[in-house]
Each structure stands twice: as C-alpha cells, then as structure tokens.
Amino acid sequence: FNPLETGLYLTGWSKFMKTKPVAELGQYEGYSYLGLGLMLLLIIAIAGVLAKGGQWIKEQWNALRVEIIYICCAGVLLLVASFGTDITLNDRTLLHIPYPDFFLKIYGIFRSTGRFMWGVWDLVVIATLVVVYRTFTSKVAALLTVTCLLLQISDLSPMLQNRTELYKNRQQTYSAWIKTEDLDSMLEGKKHVMIFSDGQLKFQAYYDIAEEIIDRGITINDFYYSRRDTEAIESYKKQKETEMDSGAFEKETLYVFDSYKKAMKYQDSLHLYYFGGLLWGSVNPVDGVREVLSITPTDVSLSKDQVTVKNSNSVEYLGLQFDGDNAGSITVKSMSPDSEVKSSHDSRNRALGIVKIPKDGPIGLERGYSGKVEGYWITVK
C-alpha cells in the first residue's frame, strides 16, 4: 500500500495513494506497491470467490489442494524472509526477531532481504488473475482486467513519466577516476595487480583498473562483486605481505597501496608512483609517470581548516593522509596544478594526496575537518 516515493534507486510514485514513512532508509529494497488497479482487481477476485459460495470453494480445494498448499507455503516463507530481523509498520518497529547467529550467517547470503517481497507480489498478482478468470465469464474477466490495467497505468503514470524523463536525456559522460595513460604505463609487462587496502576502494577505482587489465589477461587479487569472499581475499593479502617482508617481490606484479605507511615500508624494494589517490609500486621503473623517490614521516598539526607542517625544510612536496569521517570530502585551497588530494575509499573515510608546500604558511582546507592527518616528506623525480 506504500508507493515509497523515496527518490532512491527502487522508488515509486502514485497518483492516488499517499507515501507512508519507513522505519529505516534501506527499506526501499522491499518496494512492493501493488498499484491501485491491482488492489481493485484483488478486491474483485475476493468478491467473486464469495459470490460463488461455499460449495464452489470446496470443489476448488478438492481439485487444487496440493497447488494451493504449496503456493501458500511459498508465499508465507517469502513474506517472513522479507522481514529481515525486524517487523515494522510505517516508521514504527513492532518486533525484533532474535534469530541465532548461525542462522543469520546463512540469511546474510541474501543481503537485501526486502527483495523477497517481490516474490510475494508475483504470487498475489498471478493468483488474483487466475481467480478472476475462474469466477467470472471470459468476457467479463477480460473487461475487468483491462479496466483495472488502465487504472494501474493511471496510478503509476508519475513513475512512467519520471522514467521517460530519465532516459530521454543524455546521461553524464563517464569520467575515469584513474587516468588511462597512467595505467597504460604501469601495466606494461605485468601479469597481476595486487591491491593492499585497509578498506574497500571506490567502485570506480576497481572499474577503471579492470577496464585496462581485462583485455590484457592480467589478474587482480581484489574487486567489488556481490558475495565477495572477504576472508579469502584478506588471507591472500597477508600471505603476499609475508612474502614481501622476506624480500620476495615479483617483476610481473603491480602493487597498489592506499596508505603512505604501507608503501613506505617497501620503498627500498619498489619504484613508487602516486596518482588517483593511490600509491603504485613496481619492481622495474616506469617511464612517463612521476616517481616518488622517498617517503619520510614528518610532524603535522591540524586545526579546523588548515594543516601546519611543524618542521619545514627544503623538501618541495608534502604527502598528506586524512583518516576519519568526511576525509573523502577534503579539498585543499590554492593547490598547484601538480598537487592532488583524492579519496579512493568507498566509505570516503580516507584521502591521500601530494601537495606542493606553500611558501606563505599553512596548507588551508576549504571546509572544517576534525579527523586524523599524517604527514610525509615526499621527494619526486
């Protein structure tokens, strides 16, 4: 009964029904608005069954008992599954279901449980149409169906109009997060990309890398996809890190880091390069990309809207790493063309960058920031 005009992903509009509030934002996943036309047809189907009487209902039960039981069981199972761990009514939580942990691990495979309601919706619609055509003559049933269909289209017309407006306009041109020319040079002669990250990278970062490696037959240790095996990915990272700590590096592997601290650990064994909010390491030098020759920790202090270097020296560039809420929205004032601060994390809780040190004092930030910041002297080639 709720058209869920949330404006998010799976969203709807109704010309006649009013949207009700929901208890949690993610409940748009359970979008299952029947539409006024289907609601009316459902009422007609119920009326048709009642008009046929008890004897007709008994005959149908005897003939279709197995089908009816199985369909009802499927509907109830899908309905209960769609609740997740909470049963809500509009913006109120009515009941929390205390499922045991072992069950939640299995249940968690499905991620967005509200989508199970789509199966209930399908069963209701199909059952409604079957009942209407069994309780009325073919001509009357067809007339009722067409009438309700027209009402359904009218009710959902704002949604249809929204979709029309969305797809008739030219979409925003795709802008690569990581420049192709940088990756072209880095991937030359490589057979594997090894990403070391403290969190999940932006989808677009994965996509840009994959776009370049897929036609080259290059493998990658991490990527975003549904039901990814996080434990296996992390285990493989630890295995490779252990090998690197013992001095084993592969010439055919491109190493990717999302922190200065991690990259600094291997700077004596790898040629390091910064772009796209990440640090890239290669056993062999790469031509055409600005190389980070050395990374050295330095003290920096952070006030609300500026970063101050405590021990200034003759080094021209400062590597900054912001960690914490809203780190991904950090923008440095008056950056030179060869400076950059970018967030490569999906959670936007980390941003990495290289900034040309200004001669006139602290590095200004365009908005207040209260997270953590690390500083590193950077020398570049």
N, C-alpha and C positions, 0 to 999 in steps of 0.2 A: 504493500500500500504506500510505500515511501519512494517517490521518484528520485530522491538523493541528488539534488542539484548542488553538488559539492564543488564543481569546477575542476575536479581532479580525475584524470585518467578515465576510469569507468564511471561516467557521470550521466545524469539524465535530466530531462525536463518534461513536465506535464502541463498541458493547457488547463486542466481541470483540478488536479489533485495538488495539495499543498505539501511541500517538503517538510519532513519532521527532523529534528536534530538527532544526532547519533552520539553514542557514549564515547567512541574512540574514532579518531580520524581515519584509521586504516579500514574501517568497516565499509568503505566504498567497494572493497573486494567482494562483498556479499550482495552487490546490486542485483535485485531480482524483482523489480517493479513489474507487475503483471500488465498494467495498462488498463484504462477504463473499458475498452472494448472487450478484453478477455475477462475482466471482472463481471461484466454484464452477461457474457456467454456462460460463465461458470454458474451464475445465479439461474439462468435459463435451464442449464443442464440439471441442476438440483430440482428445479420446479418440474422438469419433465419426468424425473425419476419418481417424485412424489405423486404426480398425476397418474403414472402407470399403476401405482398401487403395490401392496404387499405381495400379491401373487406373482407379478412380473419380476419383482426384485428377487423373490425366491427362485424363480426359474433361471434368472441370470446367474445367481450364486451357484446353483447346482451345475450349470454348464461351464462356468468360468472360475470355479472356486480356486484352483491352483494358480491361474494367472493373477487373480485379484490379490491372493495372499502374497505372492512373490513381489508384485508391484508395490503393495502397501509396505512390505518389509524393506524394500529398496528405498522407498520414499522416507520412511522413518529413520533408517540408518543415515541417509544423506542429510536429513534435517538435523539430526543430533550432531553429526560430524561438522556441519556448517557453524554450529555454535562456538566451536573452539573451546576455550576454558571458561567462557563467561556467557551467560544468557542475559540479554539486555532488552529493554523496551524503550525505544527512542533514546533519550540521553540518560536513562537510568539503568544501572546494573542490578538485575534482580537476583542472580545466583552465580556463585563461582563454583565450578565443578572441580573437585580436588583429585584429578587424575594422578595415578602413581607415576614416578619418574620414568620407569621402563616403558610405560605406555606413551608418555609424552615424546620419548625419543623416536618411537615408531610414528606417532602422529605428526611429529615435526618434519617428516619427509615431505609432507604436502604443503608446507609453508603458509599459504593463504587459504585457511580452511573455509572462509566465507564463500569461496567459489563452489563448494559442494551444493550450495543452494541453487545453482544453475540447473543441476540435475533434477531437483525437486520441481523447479519451474517447468522443465521439459515434460516431466510426468503429468503435472497438473494440466498443461495445455493439451497434450495428446489425449489424456483421459476425458477432458471436457469435450473435445471434438468427437470422440468415439460415442460418448453418452448422448450428445445432442443428435447424432445421426442414428442412434438406436431408439430414441424416444420420440422422434418426430418423423414425419414423412420426408422423403428425399428433397422435395421441392421446398418445404417449409424449413428444413435444416439448412439448405443452401442459402435461402433468403436470410435466415437469422445469422448465418456465418458471415455473409457479405456485409450485412448491416453492422455487425459488431466489428468487422475488419475496417470499415470506413470510420467508425468511431475511434478505433485504435489508432489509425493513421492521424486522425484529427488531434487526438490526445497527445501523441508523440511528435506532432509537427514541429514544435520548437527544437527538439533534438535533431530532427531531419534537416531543419534549416541551419542549425549550428554546424552539422557535419558538411553540409554543402558549402558553407562559407569557409570552413577549414580547408577543404580540399580543392576549391576552385582558385584559391590564391597561391601564388608561388611561395614555396617554403623557404626558410632561411638557408642560404648557401652553407654547406658544410665547411667548417674551418678547422683544419688539423691542429690538434693540441701540440703534437710533436712534429716539427718540420721534416718533410720528406728528404730534403737534401742532407740534413744532418744524419738521418738514419741510413741513407744510402751509403755514406762513407763508413759509418760504424759497422755495418753488416757485411761489408766486403770480406769474403773468405771465412765467414762464420757459419757454424752449423747448429749452434744452440744459444738461446738467450736465457740467462739466469738472473731472475729478479729477487733481490733481497729487500723486503719492505716490512715495516712494523705494522702496517695495516693494508687494507685493500686499496689499490690505486683507483683513480678515476676510470670509469668505463672507457672513456675516450682515449685515455693513455694506452690501455690494453688494445683497443681497436686500431689505433694508429700504428702500433708496433706490429700487430697481427697482419695488417694490410700490407706491410712491407715484407714480412717473413714468409707468408703463406705460399707465394709463388716461387720462393727460393728453396723450399724444402727445409727451412730452418725450424727447429723445435723450440718450445718455450716451457718453462717449468711452472708457470702460473698464469691464470687467465680468469676472467669472470664468466661463469655459466651457472645455470641452475643446478643445485645439489652438488656443488663442488666438494671434493674430499679434502677439507681443510687440514685434517690431521696428517694425511699422506703428503700434502704439499709442504707443511711445516717440517715434517720428518726429513724430507728430501733436502730442504734448505739447510737444516742442521748438519746433515751428512756432508754436504758440499762445503759448508763453512769449516767443518773439522778438517777436511782435506786441504782447504786454502790456508788454514792456520799452520799446517805442516809444510806449507810451501808448494803444494800441488796446484798449479794453475793451467788451464787449457787454452792454447792459442786459438782454437776454433770456437771459443765461448765468449759472448759479450756479457759482461757483468753489469748489473744495474742496481744502484743503491738509492735509498730515499732519505739518507742521513749523512751528514759530514763525518760524524763519529765513526760510522761503519766504513765509509770509503777511506777515511784517513788511516785506518788500520792496515789497509792493503796498498797504500800509495807507493811503497818501495818496490812492489811487485807488478803493479799495473800502471798503464798510462791512463789518466783520468780526464774526463771531459764533462763539462756542465752544460746542459740545455734542457728546456721543458720541465724545470722543477725537479730534475733528477741528475744523479751523477752516474756516468757511464765509464766502465773500465775495460781495457783491452790489453792483452799481453804485448801485442805489437802496436807501434804508434799508428795513428790515423791522420792522414793529411786532410787539410781543409777545415778542421774543426779546432776551435780554441782549446788548447790543452791546459789543464790545471797542473802546474808543476809541483806545487806543495800546498799542504793544508796544515795550519798550525793554530791550535786553540788560543784565543785571546779573551780577556775580560771585557764584557759589555754590560751596561746597565740600561734598564728600561723604565721610562716614565710613561705616562698615559699616552702621549702622542709623539715620542721620539726615542731613538736608540743612541746612546753615547758610548764611544769607544774609550776605554779607560787609559790604555797605554798606546797612544798614537805613535807610529813610526813611519818609515819611508815607503811601506807597502801601499800600493795603489788601490787594491781591491779588498773588500771585506765580505766573507761568506756569512750569511745570516740564516739561522734555522729557527722558525717560530713553531711552538707546540702549545696546543690548548684550544679551547673553544674559540671559534671565529678566526683561527690562524689563516684559514684559506681566503679570508677577505682582506688581508693586509695589503696595503698599497703604499709604496714609498714615494714621498714627494720629490719632485725635481730629479728624477732618475736620469742619468745619462743614457744615450742610445745603447750602450753596451752593458747596461745594468738590467737585472731582471729578478723579480720575486714571484714565484708561482707555486700554487698548491697542487700537488699531484695525487692527493688522497681523496677518496670518495667521501669520507667523513668531514673533509675540509678542516681537520684539526692539525694539519702540518703544512707549512710552506717553506720552501727552500729557495735561496737566491744568492746572487753575487751582485754587490753594489759597489759602484765606484765611490770611494771615500771623499766626501765634500771637504773643501778647504776652509769653509766658513763655519764649521761647528758640527753639531749632532745631525744624525740622519732622521728627518721628520717622517712621521706616519700620517696618512690622511684621516684616519679615524682612531679613536681610543682603543687600546688593546691591553689586556691585563694578564695575558698568558706568560709562558716562559720563552726566553730567547737565548740562543747560544751564538757566540761569535768566533770566527776563524779567519786568520790572515790567509789570503789567497794570492799566490803568485801565478801568473799565466804566461803562456808563450804566445 
